[in-house]
Amino acid sequence: MSEIYFDRRTTRGTIISSMPSQVFRDWKGSEERWLFVSPHDDDVVIGAGLHFIAGLMSGVDTHAIVATIGAGYCKMEHKDTIAHIRRKECRKSFEMLGLPEENLHFLDYWANDIVKNLGRRFVDDPESSTVIAGANGFQNSFTWLIRQIRPSRVFLPTQTDIHPAHRAVHSEFLISIFHAIGKIWPELGEPIKSFPILYEYATYNDYVEPPNHRVRTSPDLLEHKLAGISAYASQEQIDLLVVNIREQGPREYIREMNFKIYDPSKYDDLFN
């Protein structure tokens, strides 16, 4: 039988439970909704696959955003078809993890055009798949999806990641939360009422500070995660990551981010 344990480090010790509601702070009950943001198609399953599976198995309404169209290929015969191949692999991987098809959201931005897709701009091609309310750009798409999904928790690639697409998606999503909670761009939907709690997962690089959340599972769920990774058969370069994941065993770490609005009053005592 599959087993899942959630752990959270606190100043008073480590909280351990098989129930996420007892470990994740400010649990929203029936309104609990998790959103995993994946710069490339395979990042979530590699960096946060066990948390993703654990959320689904715990009955949490779970969503995933894939921000870019994969352009990396390992064989010359895939050069002109890699986008189609990776889209099929992505759908298969998330299906294997147990995600409902309607909860998988593709933004369709090319991975090689990261800089061009920053911000928000109105466009002349309303038929493009990246266009929402006459505009495109990461901030346009993220703001719209945040208002549509209304997540209670969001899982992002770590800010220290060496990959420029990961860093761009991280920062663009954070500013999009500010947009989504405000009144800017009303055509993108009703503003959210509160900030979601944010977490970082690591794909390539370590965290800026030690993680404070861990999930531990039975070995069968690690194999479930590895099967989801294996769906990306065209991405032969991830083999070394798979070896490391298997050697580490059925556990995974994430870091809750300290995401606060600037309040100058908290510094008053430093000058009194």
For each residue, the residues with C-beta under 8 A, 3 or more apart:
1: 218
2: 57 217 218 220 221
3: 18 217 218
4: 18 54 57 58 215 216 217 218 221
5: 16 17 18 215 216 217
6: 16 17 18 19 20 22 23 24 54 213 214 215
7: 14 15 16 23 213 214 215 216
8: 14 15 23 24 25 212 213 214
9: 14 212 213
10: 13 14 15 212
11:
12:
13: 10
14: 7 8 9 10
15: 7 8 10 22 23
16: 5 6 7 23
17: 5 6 20 22 23
18: 3 4 5 6
19: 6 22 23 58
20: 6 17 23 24 27 54 55 58 60
21: 24 27 29 32
22: 6 15 17 19
23: 6 7 8 15 16 17 19 20 213
24: 6 8 20 21 27 153 197 213
25: 8 197
26: 152 197
27: 20 21 24 32
28: 31 32 33 152
29: 21 32
30:
31: 28 152
32: 21 27 28 29 60 61 152 153
33: 28 60 61 62 63 149 150 151 152 153
34: 55 60 61 62 63 151 152 153 154 155
35: 62 63 64 65 146 149 151 153 154 155 196
36: 44 48 52 62 63 64 65 154 155
37: 44 64 65 67 154 155 156 157 169 173
38: 41 42 43 44 64 65 66 67 157
39: 43 67 68 111 157 163 165 166 168 169
40: 43 66 67 68 70 72 111 165
41: 38 66 70 86 87 89 90 93 232
42: 38 45 46 70 90 93 229 232 235 238
43: 38 39 40 46 47 157 166 203
44: 36 37 38 47 48 49 52 64 155 201
45: 42 48 49 52 93 94 97 225 228 229
46: 42 43 49 203 229 238 241 245
47: 43 44 157 201 202 203
48: 36 44 45 51 52 155 201 252 254
49: 44 45 46 52 53 97 225 228 229 252
50: 53 54 215 217 221 222 225 250 251 252
51: 48 54 55 155 201 215 252 254
52: 36 44 45 48 49 55 56 62 64 97 99 155
53: 49 50 56 57 97 98 217 221 224 225
54: 4 6 20 50 51 57 58 215 217 221
55: 20 34 51 52 58 60 62
56: 52 53 59 60 62 97 98 99
57: 2 4 53 54 98 221
58: 4 19 20 54 55
59: 56
60: 20 32 33 34 55 56
61: 32 33 34 103
62: 33 34 35 36 52 55 56 99 103
63: 33 34 35 36 103 104 105 149 151
64: 35 36 37 38 44 52 94 99 103 104 105
65: 35 36 37 38 105 107 142 145
66: 38 40 41 90 104 105 106 107
67: 37 38 39 40 107 109 138 141 165 169
68: 39 40 71 107 109 110 111 114 165
69: 83 86 87 106 108 109 110 111
70: 40 41 42 82 83 86 87 90 111 235
71: 68 82 83 110 111 112
72: 40 82 111 235 237
73: 76 78 79 82 234
74: 78 234 235 236 237
75: 78 234
76: 73 79
77:
78: 73 74 75 81 82 85 234
79: 73 76 82
80:
81: 78 84 85
82: 70 71 72 73 78 79 85 86 234
83: 69 70 71 86 87
84: 81 87 88
85: 78 81 82 88 89 234
86: 41 69 70 82 83 89 90 232 234 235
87: 41 69 70 83 84 90 91 106
88: 84 85 91 92
89: 41 85 86 92 93 231 232 233 234 235
90: 41 42 66 70 86 87 93 94 104 231 232
91: 87 88 94 95 101 104
92: 88 89 95 96 231
93: 41 42 45 89 90 96 97 228 229 231 232
94: 45 64 90 91 97 99 104 228
95: 91 92 98 99 101
96: 92 93 224 227 228 231
97: 45 49 52 53 56 93 94 224 225 228
98: 53 56 57 95
99: 52 56 62 64 94 95 103 104
100: 103 104
101: 91 95 104
102:
103: 61 62 63 64 99 100
104: 63 64 66 90 91 94 99 100 101
105: 63 64 65 66 145 149
106: 66 69 87
107: 65 66 67 68 130 138 141
108: 69 129 130
109: 67 68 69 113 114 117 130 138 141
110: 68 69 71 113 117
111: 39 40 68 69 70 71 72 114 165
112: 71
113: 109 110 116 117
114: 68 109 111 117 118 164 165 168
115: 118 168
116: 113
117: 109 110 113 114 130 136 137 138
118: 114 115 137 138 139 168 172
119: 137 138 139 172
120: 135 136 137 138 139 140 143 185
121: 135 136 137 140
122: 134 135
123: 126 128 131 134 135 136
124:
125: 128 131
126: 123 131 134
127: 131
128: 123 125 131 136
129: 108
130: 107 108 109 117 136 141
131: 123 125 126 127 128 134 135 136
132: 135 136 140 141 144 188
133: 140 144 185 187 188
134: 122 123 126 131 187
135: 120 121 122 123 131 132 140
136: 117 120 121 123 128 130 131 132 140 141
137: 117 118 119 120 121 140 141
138: 67 107 109 117 118 119 120 141 142 168 169 172 173 176
139: 118 119 120 142 143 172 175 176 179
140: 120 121 132 133 135 136 137 143 144 185 188
141: 67 107 109 130 132 136 137 138 144 145
142: 65 138 139 145 146 172 173 176 179 180
143: 120 139 140 146 147 176 179 180 184 185 188
144: 132 133 140 141 147 148 188 189
145: 65 105 141 142 148 149
146: 35 142 143 149 150 151 176 177 180 192 196
147: 143 144 150 180 188 189 190 191 192
148: 144 145 189
149: 33 35 63 105 145 146
150: 33 146 147 192
151: 33 34 35 63 146 154 196
152: 26 28 31 32 33 34 196 197
153: 24 32 33 34 35 196 197 198 199
154: 34 35 36 37 151 173 177 196 197 198 199
155: 34 35 36 37 44 48 51 52 199 200 201 254
156: 37 169 170 173 174 198 199 200 201 257
157: 37 38 39 43 47 161 163 166 167 169 170 200 201 202 203
158: 161 166 170 200 201 202 203 205 206 207 208 255
159: 167 170 171 200 208
160: 205 206 207 208
161: 157 158 166 167 170 202 203 204 205
162: 166 204 205
163: 39 157 166 167 203 204
164: 114 167 168
165: 39 40 67 68 111 114 168 169
166: 39 43 157 158 161 162 163 169 170 203 204
167: 157 159 161 163 164 170 171
168: 39 114 115 118 138 164 165 171 172
169: 37 39 67 138 156 157 165 166 172 173
170: 156 157 158 159 161 166 167 173 174 200
171: 159 167 168 174 175
172: 118 119 138 139 142 168 169 175 176
173: 37 138 142 154 156 169 170 176 177
174: 156 170 171 177 178 198 259
175: 139 171 172 178 179
176: 138 139 142 143 146 172 173 179 180
177: 146 154 173 174 180 181 195 196
178: 174 175 181 182
179: 139 142 143 175 176 182 184 185 188
180: 142 143 146 147 176 177 188 191 192
181: 177 178 191 192 193 194 195
182: 178 179 191
183: 186 191
184: 143 179
185: 120 133 140 143 179 188
186: 183 189
187: 133 134
188: 132 133 140 143 144 147 179 180 185
189: 144 147 148 186
190: 147
191: 147 180 181 182 183
192: 146 147 150 180 181 195 196
193: 181
194: 181
195: 177 181 192 198 259
196: 35 146 151 152 153 154 177 192
197: 24 25 26 152 153 154 256
198: 153 154 156 174 195 256 257 259
199: 153 154 155 156 213 254 255 256 257
200: 155 156 157 158 159 170 207 211 254 255 257
201: 44 47 48 51 155 156 157 158 252 254
202: 47 157 158 161 205 206 207 211 253
203: 43 46 47 157 158 161 163 166
204: 161 162 163 166
205: 158 160 161 162 202
206: 158 160 202
207: 158 160 200 202 210 211 255
208: 158 159 160
209: 255
210: 207 255
211: 200 202 207 214 253 254 255
212: 8 9 10 255 256
213: 6 7 8 9 23 24 199 253 254 255 256
214: 6 7 8 211 251 252 253 254
215: 4 5 6 7 50 51 54 251 252
216: 4 5 7 250 251
217: 2 3 4 5 50 53 54 220 221 222 250 251
218: 1 2 3 4 221 250
219: 222 223 249 250
220: 2 217 223 224
221: 2 4 50 53 54 57 217 218 224 225 250
222: 50 217 219 225 226 245 246 249 250
223: 219 220 226 227
224: 53 96 97 220 221 227 228
225: 45 49 50 53 97 221 222 228 229 245
226: 222 223 229 230 242 245 246
227: 96 223 224 230 231
228: 45 49 93 94 96 97 224 225 231
229: 42 45 46 49 93 225 226 232 238 241 242 245
230: 226 227 233 242
231: 89 90 92 93 96 227 228
232: 41 42 86 89 90 93 229 235 238
233: 89 230
234: 73 74 75 78 82 85 86 89
235: 42 70 72 74 86 89 232 238
236: 74 239
237: 72 74 240
238: 42 46 229 232 235 241 242
239: 236 242 243
240: 237 243 244
241: 46 229 238 244 245
242: 226 229 230 238 239 245 246
243: 239 240 246 247
244: 240 241 247 248
245: 46 222 225 226 229 241 242 248
246: 222 226 242 243 249
247: 243 244
248: 244 245 251
249: 219 222 246
250: 50 216 217 218 219 221 222
251: 50 214 215 216 217 248
252: 48 49 50 51 201 214 215
253: 202 211 213 214
254: 48 51 155 199 200 201 211 213 214
255: 158 199 200 207 209 210 211 212 213
256: 197 198 199 212 213
257: 156 198 199 200
258:
259: 174 195 198
260: 263
261:
262:
263: 260 266
264: 267 268
265: 268
266: 263
267: 264 270 271
268: 264 265 271 272
269: 272
270: 267
271: 267 268
272: 268 269
